Amino acid sequence: MSPFLSNLTALRHLNLYENQFFGTIPPEISSLQHLQVLILTDNNFTGPLSPSIFSNCSQLLVIDLSLNYIRGRIPMEIGNRPSEFTGQLPAPLTNTTMYGLDVGNNHLSGELPSD
């Protein structure tokens, strides 16, 4: 991917579904402050999820990273979102082997399980 992404400052939707991108998610995505929808499904992205995506893209409403190879913890910055969630995810959720979780359009709150 090219650094040209950081020049698209008014971009609101980025859909790169089902391509052959690889490596870490481009850091330039974090500079898209008006981004509302980020779809990176079915590529070959690897590595951890950058906290700056959640701290810099404050208008982000939808993010789909499924069918990639992203590893590591969900960044704590995901909790800095406006009040879009209520309730709490149960701790036993961390004992599962699932590779995807979609909890959109719910009212979750509290902390994500630390494990």
Buried (B, 14 or more C-beta within 10 A) or exposed (E): EEEEBBEBEEBEEBEBEEEEBEEEBBBBBBBBEBBBBBBBBBBEBEEEBBBBBBBBBEEBBEBBBBBBEBEEEBBEBBEEEEEEBEEEBEEEEEEEEEEEEEEEEEEEEEEBBEE
